[in-house]
Amino acid sequence: MDNYVVGNGTPVRAWSKIACMNPTLMHPIAHSSRPAPGATVGTLLREWRQRRRMNQLDLAGEADVSTRHLSFVESGRSLPSREMLMRLAEQLDVPLRERNTLLIAAGYAPLYRERALADPQLAAARRAVDLVLKGHEPYPALAIDRHWTMVAANAPLVASAAPELLAPPVNVLRLSMHPRGLAGAIDNWHEWRAHLLARLRRQIEVSGDATLVALLAELESYPAPAHAGQASRGETDAVVVPLRMRTPHGVLSFVSTTTVFGTPVGITLSELAIEALFPAADATAGILRRLADARR
């Protein structure tokens, strides 16, 4: 029996209930900030500089340090001060979680704290997410973490998916592209797949996250659904890639946007994003309004 849902349909206001359904919200998954064996702060900095496609001269100029000193730091001949290390990390746009790794590799205490969303100190952030998701109704929106794990959703999804893919924690990309997930309902599967994989590759390039690398390999291995046919060239040339889904209520067409916290000072909020779907056709807006009215 299929479940016709988008996400898990959990009301965003029920944060305590959500935390019980997904224990990682109460107690974040352990993610060691310890550098890999043999990795020094110099090698880590060099990896981030190369990932950002900067040479030593460019980075030294941006961070207001001498090229000679930066070279010494990368080679291990000099240890950066805490202040210099954070200045380099800022210029390299290193994620907060990985800045802690740099600090530990240099012998300093980590600076950025990770809290569960259930932590009382994040109550204001939870209210902000609640307001955004609630304000987006009757259109779908969901909050996700850095690995595309769904944290909360404002409404049920109207498409079929296997129950095991909806058991928390729900990975949004896996749900979207798995043969037993939403893939069979996506009209423009090749186009949407190319769009999602391109986003994931960019995220990997920015973050260097090994979990996302494994997720990308998994998603690339999924076969195309029977209805998808052959991919055509130039499918990712459009400025906006729509999501077109077949549902028992008709074809729904969406465009998506991503919202993040502007100035996060902690790991949890820096890795939280809201994915919001907007109707790309009047018919879609009408269907969603009628479904919302029926649920009241």
C-alpha positions in Angstrom: 0.0 0.0 0.0 1.4 3.4 -1.0 1.7 6.4 1.3 0.6 9.6 -0.4 2.7 12.1 1.3 5.3 14.8 0.7 7.8 14.5 3.5 6.2 13.0 6.6 3.4 15.6 7.0 4.6 16.5 10.5 3.2 19.8 11.7 6.1 22.2 12.1 4.9 23.5 15.4 5.1 20.1 17.1 8.9 20.4 17.8 8.9 18.0 20.8 7.0 15.4 18.8 9.4 15.8 15.9 12.4 15.3 18.2 10.9 12.1 19.5 10.3 10.8 15.9 13.9 11.8 14.9 16.3 11.4 17.8 19.0 13.3 16.0 17.1 16.5 16.7 17.3 15.9 20.5 20.9 14.6 20.4 22.8 15.5 17.2 24.6 12.7 15.5 28.2 12.6 16.7 30.5 14.2 14.2 34.0 14.3 15.3 35.8 17.6 14.7 39.1 15.7 15.0 41.3 15.9 11.9 42.1 12.7 10.1 45.2 10.9 11.3 48.3 12.6 9.9 46.4 15.7 8.8 48.0 18.9 10.1 46.6 22.4 10.2 48.9 23.2 7.2 47.7 20.4 5.0 44.0 21.1 5.9 44.4 24.8 5.0 46.1 23.9 1.7 43.2 21.5 0.9 40.7 24.3 1.5 42.7 26.8 -0.5 42.9 24.4 -3.4 39.2 23.6 -3.1 38.5 27.3 -3.4 40.8 27.5 -6.4 43.0 30.2 -4.8 46.8 30.4 -4.9 48.9 31.4 -1.9 49.3 35.0 -3.2 45.6 35.5 -3.5 44.8 34.1 -0.1 47.6 36.0 1.6 46.4 39.2 0.1 42.7 38.6 1.1 43.7 37.6 4.7 46.3 40.4 5.1 49.2 38.0 5.8 52.5 37.6 4.0 52.8 34.9 1.3 56.0 33.7 3.0 54.2 33.2 6.3 51.3 31.4 4.7 53.7 29.1 2.9 55.4 28.3 6.2 52.0 27.5 7.8 51.0 25.2 5.0 54.4 23.4 5.0 54.2 23.0 8.8 57.3 25.2 9.4 55.1 27.7 11.3 52.0 27.4 13.5 49.3 30.1 12.9 47.8 32.0 15.7 44.2 31.4 16.5 43.3 34.9 15.1 45.2 34.2 11.9 43.7 30.8 11.5 40.2 32.2 11.8 41.0 35.0 9.4 42.2 32.5 6.8 39.1 30.3 7.4 36.9 33.3 6.9 38.5 34.1 3.6 38.2 30.5 2.5 34.6 30.3 3.5 35.3 27.2 5.6 32.1 25.8 7.2 31.8 26.3 10.9 32.1 22.6 11.7 35.3 22.4 9.7 36.7 25.5 11.4 36.6 23.6 14.6 38.6 20.9 12.9 41.2 23.5 11.9 41.4 24.8 15.4 41.9 21.4 16.9 44.6 20.5 14.4 46.4 23.6 15.4 46.1 22.8 19.1 43.4 25.2 20.0 40.0 24.6 21.6 37.0 24.5 19.2 35.1 27.7 18.9 31.7 26.8 17.4 29.2 24.8 19.4 26.7 22.3 18.0 23.3 22.1 19.7 20.2 20.0 19.1 17.3 22.0 17.7 15.4 21.0 20.9 17.9 23.0 23.0 16.1 25.9 24.7 18.8 28.3 23.4 17.6 27.6 19.9 13.9 28.4 20.7 14.0 31.6 18.8 15.4 29.9 15.7 12.7 27.2 15.9 10.1 29.9 16.0 11.7 31.5 13.0 11.6 28.3 11.1 8.0 27.7 12.2 7.0 31.2 10.9 8.6 30.6 7.5 7.0 27.2 7.0 3.6 28.3 8.3 3.7 31.4 6.2 4.4 29.4 3.1 1.2 27.3 3.4 -0.7 26.0 1.4 2.5 25.4 -0.6 5.0 22.7 0.5 8.1 23.7 2.4 10.5 21.7 4.6 13.6 22.3 6.8 16.6 20.2 6.1 20.1 19.7 7.6 23.5 19.6 5.9 22.9 16.0 4.7 19.4 16.7 3.3 17.7 15.1 6.3 14.3 16.5 6.8 13.8 18.3 10.1 10.3 19.5 9.7 7.6 20.0 7.0 4.5 22.2 6.8 2.2 19.9 4.8 1.9 16.4 3.5 3.3 15.6 0.1 0.9 14.4 -2.6 2.8 11.5 -4.2 3.5 7.9 -3.5 6.5 6.6 -1.7 7.4 3.3 0.1 7.0 3.4 3.9 10.7 2.6 4.5 11.7 5.8 2.8 9.3 7.8 5.0 10.6 6.4 8.3 12.6 9.1 10.2 15.2 10.3 9.5 13.9 11.0 6.0 16.6 12.0 3.5 14.9 14.3 1.0 17.2 13.5 -2.0 16.9 9.8 -1.5 13.1 10.2 -1.2 13.0 12.2 -4.4 15.1 10.0 -6.6 14.7 6.4 -5.2 12.8 4.1 -7.5 10.4 3.4 -4.6 10.2 7.0 -3.7 8.9 9.9 -5.7 10.8 9.1 -8.9 7.9 7.4 -10.5 5.7 10.5 -10.1 8.2 13.0 -11.5 7.3 13.8 -15.1 10.6 15.5 -15.9 12.8 13.0 -14.0 16.0 13.4 -16.1 15.8 17.2 -15.9 15.1 17.2 -12.2 17.7 14.5 -11.5 20.4 16.6 -13.3 19.3 19.7 -11.3 19.5 17.9 -7.9 22.8 16.2 -8.7 24.4 19.5 -9.8 23.3 21.1 -6.5 24.7 18.2 -4.5 28.0 18.4 -6.4 28.3 22.1 -5.7 27.6 21.4 -2.0 30.3 18.8 -1.9 32.8 21.2 -3.6 32.0 23.8 -1.0 31.9 21.5 2.1 34.1 18.5 1.3 31.6 16.4 3.2 32.3 12.7 2.9 28.7 11.8 3.8 27.5 13.8 0.8 30.0 12.2 -1.5 28.6 8.8 -0.5 25.0 10.1 -1.0 25.9 11.3 -4.5 27.3 7.9 -5.5 24.1 6.3 -4.2 21.8 8.7 -6.1 23.8 8.3 -9.3 23.3 4.5 -9.1 19.5 4.7 -9.1 17.9 3.6 -12.4 15.6 5.8 -14.3 11.9 5.1 -13.8 10.1 3.3 -16.7 8.3 6.5 -17.8 11.4 8.6 -18.0 12.6 7.5 -21.4 16.0 8.8 -22.6 17.6 11.9 -21.3 17.8 14.7 -23.9 20.7 17.1 -24.3 20.6 20.6 -22.7 18.1 19.7 -20.0 19.9 21.8 -17.4 20.2 24.9 -19.7 17.1 26.6 -18.2 17.4 29.4 -15.7 14.8 27.8 -13.5 14.3 24.0 -13.4 10.7 23.1 -12.5 9.6 20.0 -10.6 6.6 18.4 -12.3 4.8 15.7 -10.4 1.9 13.4 -11.3 -0.5 13.0 -8.3 -4.0 11.6 -7.8 -5.2 15.3 -8.0 -3.5 16.2 -11.3 0.0 17.3 -12.4 1.6 19.7 -10.0 4.4 22.0 -11.2 6.8 23.8 -8.8 9.9 26.0 -8.7 12.0 25.8 -5.6 13.9 28.3 -3.4 16.4 27.8 -0.6 16.5 30.0 2.6 19.3 29.9 5.1 20.1 31.8 8.3 22.1 34.9 7.3 24.6 35.2 10.2 24.7 31.9 12.1 27.1 31.7 15.0 26.6 28.0 15.8 27.0 24.9 13.7 23.3 23.8 13.9 21.9 26.9 12.3 24.7 27.2 9.8 23.7 23.8 8.4 19.9 24.4 8.4 18.1 25.3 5.3 14.5 25.7 4.2 13.4 24.3 0.8 10.2 26.0 -0.3 8.2 25.0 -3.4 6.2 27.6 -5.3 3.5 26.8 -7.8 4.7 27.3 -11.3 1.2 27.2 -12.8 -2.2 28.5 -11.7 -3.6 25.0 -11.8 -1.1 23.8 -9.2 -1.9 26.7 -6.9 -5.6 25.9 -7.2 -5.2 22.2 -6.4 -3.1 23.0 -3.4 -5.6 25.5 -2.1 -8.4 23.0 -2.5 -6.5 20.3 -0.7 -5.6 22.7 2.2 -9.3 23.7 2.5 -10.3 20.0 2.6 -7.9 19.4 5.5 -9.3 22.1 7.6 
